[in-house]
Amino acid sequence: MSSTQREIRVLRYDLRPRLLQVSKVDRVTPRTARITLTGPDLDGFQTHDYADHVKLCFPEPGAALPTMPTMGERGIVPPPTDGPQPIFRDYTVRRFDAAASELDIDFVLHPHGIAGRWAADAAPGDSLGVLGPRGSHLVPDDFDWYLLAGDETALPAIGRRLAELAEARPTARVQAVVEVDGPAEEQELVRPPDTRLTWLHRDGAEAGGQERLYQALSEFTVPDGVGYVWVAGESGDLKPIRRHLRSLGLDRRHYKVDGYWKRGVVNHDHHADDA
Ligand SMILES: Cc1cc2nc3c(=O)[nH]c(=O)nc-3n(C[C@H](O)[C@H](O)[C@H](O)COP(=O)(O)OP(=O)(O)OC[C@H]3O[C@@H](n4cnc5c(N)ncnc54)[C@H](O)[C@@H]3O)c2cc1C
């Protein structure tokens, strides 16, 4: 879905919990699993923008089924405090194919959290809950240039954006900067021909608490015309980047910096970083 004249539009969808099954698991790289979900509950699923995300609802370790949320007129009904609680984490819709009834989510495989560990062990037939997307922020295809940046948690959105621009506006001018562990974590990405894609390597250092992305973006010179900047990754890594983008005098509506996870924090709320 596209819109014009650089106006960002917001679409809202009905929030419905879906219980889906894993149909396929692919290792895109040694540390990224692409997990395909399917099931009759996917009927009516909507996604129209690259940064659309869902709340995945995970089973307790050792359980087969997740505790699903109950919906009321005002959204999620808080479960009784003495009973099992839904376990939510935010993930990007990497690809949705309504005809094939397939939803792809790309998981970074890290051993520190329930979601990372679930993905490492996931197999066809496993169940996973999906809530959302709540809506889409439609960033139009008619900006003069785009800058997309982040770590591997941002890569599903960056990969989807590049592929969608290649199809909808092959003449788009894009710079993309992605921080990953090393060369084995680089992915083949479908992209517009005029894309400058830079991979930054941590070379075995832990993710988070890094300055590589900031250093790369601080060397970015704003091209002519009106552009759109999207950056996501570890919350602390993004602070200097947010400050830097502010200092460039970009229109506030034309950049988004989103803390997708925070070192040492379980289930970081990305809205908490909004400034
Ligand atoms: C809008 C949005 C979209 C997102 N899309 C994706 C996506 O498509 N794919 C994806 O993999 N992630 C994505 N994330 C990030 C993901 O939600 C977090 O990484 C989440 O914390 C993972 O949950 P967990 O249960 O594994 O870890 P948690 O229980 O939340 O955290 C436990 C520990 O693990 C650490 N940790 C969390 N994530 C990572 C990581 N990536 N690397 C190293 N340590 C980590 C935490 O700092 C904490 O110390 C997205 C986040 C947001 C807000």
The ligand as an ORCA input file, in Angstrom:
! r2SCAN-3c Opt
* xyz 0 1
  C       8.880     -3.074     17.400
  C       9.919     -4.156     17.641
  C      10.216     -5.070     16.645
  C      11.184     -6.070     16.869
  N      11.459     -6.974     15.880
  C      12.355     -7.982     16.112
  C      12.592     -8.977     15.110
  O      11.954     -8.999     14.036
  N      13.522     -9.935     15.383
  C      14.216     -9.970     16.591
  O      15.038    -10.881     16.783
  N      13.982     -9.040     17.545
  C      13.067     -8.074     17.349
  N      12.815     -7.150     18.324
  C      13.601     -7.241     19.572
  C      13.020     -8.263     20.555
  O      11.700     -7.915     20.914
  C      13.904     -8.253     21.821
  O      15.215     -8.654     21.493
  C      13.355     -9.087     22.940
  O      13.913     -8.617     24.147
  C      13.663    -10.580     22.812
  O      13.035    -11.248     23.886
  P      13.784    -12.354     24.754
  O      12.709    -13.046     25.514
  O      14.661    -13.167     23.876
  O      14.695    -11.521     25.738
  P      14.189    -10.710     27.057
  O      13.580    -11.650     28.029
  O      13.376     -9.548     26.630
  O      15.578    -10.185     27.641
  C      16.445    -11.059     28.401
  C      17.885    -10.596     28.222
  O      18.242    -10.782     26.862
  C      18.848     -9.615     26.350
  N      18.503     -9.520     24.914
  C      17.279     -9.259     24.366
  N      17.355     -9.244     23.031
  C      18.644     -9.472     22.709
  C      19.339     -9.574     21.481
  N      18.738     -9.420     20.303
  N      20.662     -9.833     21.522
  C      21.313    -10.021     22.710
  N      20.703     -9.939     23.916
  C      19.376     -9.668     23.912
  C      18.218     -8.495     27.177
  O      19.022     -7.350     27.197
  C      18.080     -9.126     28.539
  O      19.278     -8.989     29.261
  C      11.855     -6.150     18.126
  C      11.527     -5.222     19.138
  C      10.579     -4.235     18.894
  C      10.251     -3.254     19.991
*
